[in-house]
Amino acid sequence: MQKKTADPISSWFIAAEELGECIGIRFGRVPPGATEPEWIFLRHADFDGVGGFAEILRRRGAELRRLPHIKHPASRSLLSILRTFPKYLMPRRRVKWGPLDRGPEVKAGSQPPVAVAWHVFDEPTTTQIRRVCRKGGFTVNSFLLKHLTKAIRSFLEEESSVIPWMIPVNMRGKVTREKDTANHTSYVAVKVRSYETVCDIHRNIYSALGRREHWANWYAYQLARFITPRMQKYLIVKEKVMSQWNLGAFSNLGDWDPEKKIKQPGCEGGWLFCPPVLRCQWVGAGCVKFQNRLSLTIQAHPDLTTNPAVPKAWLHSWIKEIDMDLVSVLSEPVAISPLDRVE
């Protein structure tokens, strides 16, 4: 039986919050027939994405006995942190953006980002995306990351830039917390090059998992037990809290209730999810599949832009890239539903 441990990850988010960052995980529900989402925010100090979504559904009466577990078989390895540690010491290399409408200046802090866009695919299109991924031998995660990265490129100063992403990894099934909704998240850091295919990205992600980089970063989080809050803030400000500087975080909450057993009021409709954004990680992109409908959500840190038109342009480019791939593989266009809005 696995030993339940306290949550040292939460202290990192508390430190970021005290530095003026909004650490709210963004969730949203689009009720049937509605055109605007109901936004819900849960502090990342209290939940991770999977735990937060489960908490929301449970509060509304849904019965969720077992939350999604990690599927990759890599076992614990303390040696992994020795191999990964030098990355934390390397210089941070930022990717430069091209001209962006920065929008009106707002003070970053407890208020959620105002530059956010979202989209909910219908069931047939979601099925098409899954068919393309199965046919290609890669995950939906890799497929979406490839097209997200390509969509973002045209907004950068150099479109051929190597784009670094942080990809959260759900550690449930390997570690246990006091609550199943608490932070069970580590991550792998990947870099996407302009010439790489979906298969290349898929291999790169699984190579990082095979090297147990998620375990290395998991153990790095645990250092919170041995350093002061002041030191944590210093590492965040100096951008040394991650193994690399990331353009953003891309997180997939996975597949929820495909058999449509959850019928409680307040649970029906399309669901949205997006990870927080930070000064050291400007873009947050998230997806979740609920009752066989995939959604995409993307937001920008206020220091990058407060103009909702910017993430809206990213989103439309993202959908267009997905559309083109579906057309080429299945000869069936993506149906862009009216549920495509900007908040």
C-alpha angles and dihedrals in degrees: 000000000000118000114243113232136192120259111259091167093072092066091064091056092045089053090051090048091052088053089060102266125138106235097182116132106224118231127169139184124207105202117218109280093012125120099198129059129237103232121218125185127198123184114252087219087070104033144014121224096271092043093047094051090048090049092053094048092046092051087056094052103267116143112227112169102170124028121213115287131210112270100197111097099215109134129217116291127179088186089066092071091055090056093045100040096085089063090065089059097050121103117270111247113200126202112231122230125223121232110317130178099245094197124209115333115255131176112254113227139089094355116091119245113277096206103082136133133185145184136192118205120213121243097263092053092046088053090050091053091051091048092052091050094048091047091050095045096237137106128264085241093061092043093053094043092053093053094040090054093047090049092052095048096078089060094056128092090239113031091197092059119133103247118213120208135184112222115193117225121208106227097191110131091036100052133025131210131193088262125033089224095056124101110301093155132125126156148215123224117223134179120215119207123204095244097048121113128217088262090054091052091046091053092046093053093047091044089057090050090047089054087053093238089152088059091049091052091044090057090045089059089055090066086085086085090064105037133065126252087247091058090047090055091048091054091048093050091047090048092237095123091090129052089242140006108267130206085214149316123274114195132179117196091195133221119336128188100343089171091057096232094144105090103150117133111265093030100076122096134042119327128212133198137181132171120235122270125227137191088256092046112038103181129059119190124177141172136187133177114218121178091346097308118114120210133194125204128178132180139175132222113251090240088063099041142329093194110109089206090072099062088037088060090047090051095049090049090049092052091045091055090050090047093052092051093049091049092051094047103034103017088229120116123228112254107228104213125210087252092094111112143150124223 
